[in-house]
Amino acid sequence: MKLGARVLKTGIAIVLALYLAELLELPTPIFAGIAAAFVVQPTIYRSFVSILEHIQANLIGAVVAVVFVLLFGNHVVVIGFAAVIAITIILKLRIESTIGLALVTLIAIMEVQNEDFITFALLRFAAIMLGVLSSFIVNMIFIPPKYENRLFHHISTTTDDMIKWIRLSTRHATEHQLLKKDIEKFKERLMKIDQIYLLYKEERGILKKNSVAKTRKLVVYRQMISTQRRSFEILKRLHRFENDIHHVPESLQMIIQEQLDCLMSYHEQLLMRFAGKIKPSIDNVQINHTCMNHKELTDIFMVEVNKARDEEENSGYHLLHVLSAMLEYEEHLSHLDTLIASMQCYHHEDQEVQLQERDI
């Protein structure tokens, strides 16, 4: 089991909240610890948004609690009705993620039975807000997230695994059911990459210069993910039309194999160039000089498609699916090459991505 940064930050936030509550001699400091556990977020930006939303929600919970106690008392039925009112208001404001802590605030205030009710209500509200602020402070200064490294790591390793399967597929060396299972796993990995990309996108730079570099990197990573999905589409089509490809002439099978080998080698080198493993001066002409161009590849495929049409077979038409996937893959690789070259030209000093040795 992994002990992630968010787990550690949650523990530290709770400790900080409890310590500050005791230092300020607030009654029932446990509420500060409970609040701290609610607000820790995976990114600094989400933490900032979360603290604003929780301040609103806690104010709503506190105000509703005070009003209901002063008007109706603190009977359990009154507490339940007050909770319904608070939830309704929060839902109207579309900050439903804060309902849990807002209800903690409401119940913590309404359960007080004391002549100095307002004073105790303010102190408990202050304790809860102290917990919220403690989480925000911890999220700002402790274990800052490195989503760029995680993003590139997942893109690189997933692409490598896809390429291995594509190479095996073009050589008819795959086991059908095993590849089918791995294709499902690849779908999950691609979804995880999309999630990490969104987290990385949410991170905010302080300096304008860094903000411009971040914007360029986002464009590169978006294209990197899109290119990866093109390679995944090729893998799916090779798997789906495995029998059709197996029955085309051996010369065409070799062309498919060689063209995909060339494109995948191009893909691998682009990722290495982005990570600084290859000199930026190497351009796509030098890397991609052995790949066939669109016209040559299309002409060769169309000969087989026309032959299949004359023989009234469907296998030739299925080859068009493979051809279209290969052409899209090449176009995305070429565009990715252009974006990486532009990125390294304008922000060469910022282009440092460390590959992780293992999954994070």
VMD Tcl script that draws the C-alpha trace (Angstrom):
set ca {
  {0.00 0.00 0.00}
  {1.31 3.44 -0.97}
  {1.45 6.35 1.43}
  {0.78 9.29 -0.87}
  {1.53 12.96 -0.34}
  {-2.14 13.77 0.18}
  {-2.35 11.26 3.04}
  {0.70 12.80 4.71}
  {-0.62 16.32 4.20}
  {-3.94 15.36 5.78}
  {-2.17 14.05 8.87}
  {0.05 17.13 9.14}
  {-2.94 19.45 8.66}
  {-4.82 17.72 11.49}
  {-1.80 17.98 13.80}
  {-1.33 21.67 12.94}
  {-5.03 22.43 13.46}
  {-5.13 20.70 16.85}
  {-1.89 22.34 17.96}
  {-3.06 25.85 16.99}
  {-6.46 25.31 18.61}
  {-4.81 24.29 21.88}
  {-2.34 27.16 21.60}
  {-5.22 29.63 21.21}
  {-7.07 27.84 24.02}
  {-10.16 27.24 21.93}
  {-12.75 24.92 23.49}
  {-13.23 21.51 21.84}
  {-10.17 21.70 19.53}
  {-11.27 18.39 18.06}
  {-13.53 20.33 15.66}
  {-10.44 22.04 14.20}
  {-8.94 18.61 13.49}
  {-12.16 17.37 11.89}
  {-12.32 20.45 9.65}
  {-8.69 20.02 8.60}
  {-9.42 16.51 7.36}
  {-12.13 17.79 4.99}
  {-10.24 20.45 3.07}
  {-6.93 18.92 1.88}
  {-6.92 18.94 -1.94}
  {-4.60 17.44 -4.59}
  {-3.58 20.82 -6.05}
  {-2.92 24.30 -4.68}
  {-5.54 25.78 -7.01}
  {-8.21 23.35 -5.83}
  {-7.19 24.08 -2.25}
  {-7.73 27.80 -2.85}
  {-11.15 27.20 -4.41}
  {-12.03 24.77 -1.63}
  {-11.22 27.19 1.17}
  {-13.42 29.88 -0.40}
  {-16.29 27.43 -0.77}
  {-15.89 26.10 2.78}
  {-15.88 29.60 4.22}
  {-19.22 30.26 2.51}
  {-20.67 26.92 3.57}
  {-19.51 27.22 7.18}
  {-20.97 30.70 7.42}
  {-24.27 29.33 6.13}
  {-24.16 26.45 8.62}
  {-23.28 28.78 11.51}
  {-25.92 31.41 10.67}
  {-28.67 28.81 10.19}
  {-27.68 27.12 13.47}
  {-27.71 30.36 15.47}
  {-31.04 31.52 14.00}
  {-32.78 28.19 14.64}
  {-31.47 27.90 18.21}
  {-32.56 31.43 19.05}
  {-36.01 30.93 17.48}
  {-36.84 27.27 18.12}
  {-34.25 25.88 20.54}
  {-31.97 22.92 19.94}
  {-34.32 19.94 19.96}
  {-33.13 17.07 17.74}
  {-36.04 17.66 15.33}
  {-35.06 21.32 15.05}
  {-31.45 20.31 14.32}
  {-32.64 18.01 11.53}
  {-34.85 20.70 10.00}
  {-32.00 23.24 10.21}
  {-29.72 20.77 8.43}
  {-32.25 20.47 5.59}
  {-32.40 24.26 5.23}
  {-28.59 24.56 5.24}
  {-28.21 21.80 2.63}
  {-30.83 23.44 0.40}
  {-29.00 26.79 0.49}
  {-25.64 25.15 -0.22}
  {-27.08 23.23 -3.18}
  {-28.52 26.45 -4.56}
  {-25.02 27.96 -4.43}
  {-23.64 24.84 -6.17}
  {-20.99 24.14 -3.55}
  {-22.31 20.71 -2.62}
  {-18.82 19.36 -1.90}
  {-18.84 21.44 1.31}
  {-22.05 19.98 2.74}
  {-20.27 17.58 5.08}
  {-18.22 20.19 6.92}
  {-21.10 22.68 6.92}
  {-23.25 20.13 8.74}
  {-20.45 19.52 11.23}
  {-20.44 23.26 11.92}
  {-24.22 23.37 12.26}
  {-24.44 20.40 14.65}
  {-21.42 21.55 16.68}
  {-23.10 24.91 17.30}
  {-26.67 23.66 17.85}
  {-25.71 21.06 20.42}
  {-24.42 23.80 22.77}
  {-26.72 24.33 25.78}
  {-25.36 27.34 27.59}
  {-26.37 30.83 28.55}
  {-23.43 32.21 26.55}
  {-24.65 30.45 23.41}
  {-23.48 33.13 20.98}
  {-19.96 33.14 22.46}
  {-19.69 29.36 22.28}
  {-21.08 29.39 18.74}
  {-18.43 31.88 17.64}
  {-15.66 29.87 19.31}
  {-16.71 26.62 17.64}
  {-17.05 28.37 14.30}
  {-13.56 29.80 14.83}
  {-12.19 26.34 15.64}
  {-13.61 24.88 12.46}
  {-12.32 27.75 10.35}
  {-8.91 27.29 11.98}
  {-8.92 23.71 10.71}
  {-9.83 24.89 7.22}
  {-7.01 27.44 7.20}
  {-4.53 24.88 8.56}
  {-5.25 22.56 5.62}
  {-4.78 25.41 3.18}
  {-1.42 26.38 4.72}
  {-0.17 22.78 4.66}
  {-1.27 22.33 1.06}
  {0.59 25.52 0.08}
  {3.97 24.77 1.68}
  {4.26 21.02 2.26}
  {5.07 18.47 -0.47}
  {4.07 20.58 -3.48}
  {2.59 18.30 -6.16}
  {4.72 17.45 -9.21}
  {2.02 16.54 -11.65}
  {4.16 17.27 -14.70}
  {6.60 14.50 -13.77}
  {3.74 12.12 -13.06}
  {2.02 13.04 -16.33}
  {5.09 12.49 -18.49}
  {5.93 9.27 -16.64}
  {2.48 7.79 -17.31}
  {2.46 8.93 -20.93}
  {5.93 7.49 -21.53}
  {5.36 4.11 -19.87}
  {1.90 3.63 -21.38}
  {3.17 4.53 -24.86}
  {6.08 2.10 -24.49}
  {3.70 -0.72 -23.54}
  {1.38 0.05 -26.46}
  {4.28 0.11 -28.90}
  {5.43 -3.31 -27.69}
  {1.99 -4.75 -28.35}
  {1.77 -3.11 -31.79}
  {5.15 -4.56 -32.76}
  {4.01 -8.00 -31.65}
  {0.68 -7.60 -33.49}
  {2.31 -6.73 -36.81}
  {4.40 -9.89 -36.47}
  {1.36 -12.04 -35.56}
  {2.98 -12.92 -32.23}
  {0.14 -11.92 -29.90}
  {-2.33 -14.08 -28.00}
  {-5.80 -12.75 -28.81}
  {-7.36 -12.93 -25.33}
  {-4.32 -11.55 -23.54}
  {-4.21 -8.55 -25.87}
  {-7.95 -8.04 -25.39}
  {-7.45 -7.83 -21.60}
  {-4.55 -5.42 -21.98}
  {-6.60 -3.18 -24.29}
  {-9.13 -2.78 -21.45}
  {-6.29 -1.95 -19.07}
  {-4.97 0.63 -21.53}
  {-8.38 2.34 -21.49}
  {-8.10 2.73 -17.72}
  {-4.53 4.02 -17.99}
  {-5.57 6.59 -20.59}
  {-8.35 7.78 -18.29}
  {-5.82 8.18 -15.48}
  {-3.56 10.20 -17.78}
  {-6.48 12.52 -18.58}
  {-7.07 13.01 -14.85}
  {-3.42 13.83 -14.16}
  {-3.41 16.25 -17.10}
  {-6.36 18.11 -15.58}
  {-4.57 18.29 -12.22}
  {-1.44 19.63 -13.93}
  {-3.54 22.12 -15.87}
  {-5.03 23.44 -12.64}
  {-1.63 24.29 -11.18}
  {-0.93 28.02 -11.36}
  {2.38 29.76 -11.94}
  {3.33 32.82 -9.91}
  {5.49 34.59 -12.51}
  {4.14 35.64 -15.90}
  {7.19 34.13 -17.61}
  {6.46 30.75 -16.00}
  {2.81 31.08 -16.95}
  {3.69 31.42 -20.64}
  {5.97 28.38 -20.47}
  {3.25 26.42 -18.68}
  {0.76 27.29 -21.43}
  {3.13 26.00 -24.10}
  {3.73 22.82 -22.14}
  {0.00 22.25 -21.80}
  {-0.35 22.42 -25.57}
  {2.51 19.94 -26.00}
  {1.11 17.52 -23.43}
  {-2.37 17.74 -24.94}
  {-0.94 16.80 -28.32}
  {1.18 14.10 -26.70}
  {-1.95 12.54 -25.21}
  {-3.82 12.87 -28.50}
  {-0.94 11.17 -30.35}
  {-0.91 8.41 -27.77}
  {-4.59 7.80 -28.41}
  {-3.84 7.45 -32.12}
  {-1.36 4.69 -31.32}
  {-3.98 3.06 -29.12}
  {-6.46 3.21 -31.99}
  {-3.95 1.41 -34.22}
  {-3.54 -1.30 -31.60}
  {-7.31 -1.78 -31.37}
  {-7.70 -2.00 -35.15}
  {-4.82 -4.44 -35.52}
  {-6.51 -6.58 -32.89}
  {-9.97 -6.28 -34.42}
  {-8.89 -6.97 -38.01}
  {-6.20 -9.48 -37.14}
  {-7.56 -12.19 -39.44}
  {-8.07 -9.81 -42.38}
  {-4.48 -8.55 -42.14}
  {-3.20 -12.10 -41.85}
  {-4.78 -12.99 -45.22}
  {-3.46 -10.07 -47.27}
  {-0.31 -10.62 -49.38}
  {2.86 -11.00 -47.35}
  {4.38 -8.00 -49.15}
  {1.59 -5.74 -47.82}
  {1.98 -7.19 -44.33}
  {5.66 -6.29 -44.45}
  {4.82 -2.75 -45.57}
  {2.40 -2.34 -42.65}
  {5.01 -3.71 -40.28}
  {7.82 -1.51 -41.58}
  {5.68 1.65 -41.70}
  {4.43 1.16 -38.14}
  {7.94 0.34 -36.93}
  {9.11 3.59 -38.48}
  {6.29 5.65 -36.97}
  {6.69 4.07 -33.55}
  {10.42 4.71 -33.62}
  {9.61 8.31 -34.50}
  {7.20 8.44 -31.54}
  {9.78 7.03 -29.13}
  {12.41 9.51 -30.25}
  {10.02 12.44 -29.88}
  {9.37 11.49 -26.26}
  {13.09 11.12 -25.66}
  {13.76 14.49 -27.29}
  {11.12 16.12 -25.10}
  {12.81 14.62 -22.04}
  {16.19 15.94 -23.17}
  {17.63 12.54 -24.15}
  {18.11 13.59 -27.79}
  {19.57 16.84 -29.08}
  {16.89 19.37 -30.10}
  {18.71 19.99 -33.39}
  {17.53 16.64 -34.74}
  {14.41 17.39 -36.73}
  {11.63 15.25 -38.12}
  {13.31 14.94 -41.51}
  {16.30 13.20 -39.96}
  {14.20 10.98 -37.71}
  {11.41 10.16 -40.14}
  {13.28 9.82 -43.43}
  {12.57 6.08 -43.81}
  {8.78 6.33 -43.43}
  {6.59 6.20 -46.51}
  {4.63 9.32 -47.38}
  {0.83 9.43 -47.47}
  {0.49 9.01 -51.23}
  {2.78 5.99 -51.47}
  {1.09 4.22 -48.59}
  {-2.43 5.02 -49.82}
  {-1.67 3.82 -53.36}
  {-0.36 0.48 -52.07}
  {-3.39 -0.04 -49.87}
  {-5.84 0.93 -52.61}
  {-4.44 -1.75 -54.91}
  {-5.41 -4.39 -52.34}
  {-8.77 -2.71 -51.67}
  {-9.64 -2.68 -55.39}
  {-8.59 -6.29 -55.67}
  {-10.85 -7.24 -52.79}
  {-13.72 -5.27 -54.34}
  {-13.35 -7.15 -57.61}
  {-13.45 -10.42 -55.69}
  {-16.39 -9.17 -53.59}
  {-14.55 -9.60 -50.29}
  {-14.86 -7.41 -47.22}
  {-11.29 -7.88 -45.99}
  {-9.96 -5.17 -48.29}
  {-12.38 -2.60 -46.94}
  {-11.28 -3.41 -43.41}
  {-7.76 -2.44 -44.44}
  {-9.03 1.11 -44.92}
  {-9.60 1.30 -41.17}
  {-5.98 0.36 -40.57}
  {-4.79 2.80 -43.25}
  {-6.77 5.73 -41.80}
  {-5.41 5.02 -38.31}
  {-1.83 4.96 -39.62}
  {-2.29 8.23 -41.53}
  {-3.80 9.95 -38.48}
  {-0.98 8.64 -36.31}
  {1.62 10.09 -38.66}
  {-0.13 13.48 -38.80}
  {-0.30 13.69 -35.02}
  {3.38 12.73 -34.72}
  {4.36 15.45 -37.18}
  {2.33 18.05 -35.27}
  {3.82 16.87 -31.96}
  {7.29 17.25 -33.45}
  {6.52 20.85 -34.43}
  {5.18 21.69 -30.96}
  {8.16 20.15 -29.17}
  {10.58 22.03 -31.43}
  {8.76 25.29 -30.70}
  {8.72 24.57 -26.97}
  {12.44 23.87 -26.86}
  {13.20 26.90 -28.98}
  {11.41 29.44 -26.78}
  {11.65 27.80 -23.36}
  {14.67 25.55 -23.51}
  {15.67 26.30 -19.90}
  {12.26 25.16 -18.64}
  {12.26 21.90 -20.54}
  {13.43 19.60 -17.77}
  {11.29 16.53 -17.17}
  {12.59 13.85 -14.85}
  {11.44 10.31 -15.61}
  {10.38 8.48 -12.47}
  {11.77 5.00 -11.94}
  {8.45 3.67 -10.72}
  {4.80 4.61 -10.72}
  {3.78 7.33 -8.29}
}
mol new
graphics top color blue
foreach p $ca { graphics top sphere $p radius 0.5 }
foreach p [lrange $ca 0 end-1] q [lrange $ca 1 end] { graphics top cylinder $p $q radius 0.2 }
display resetview
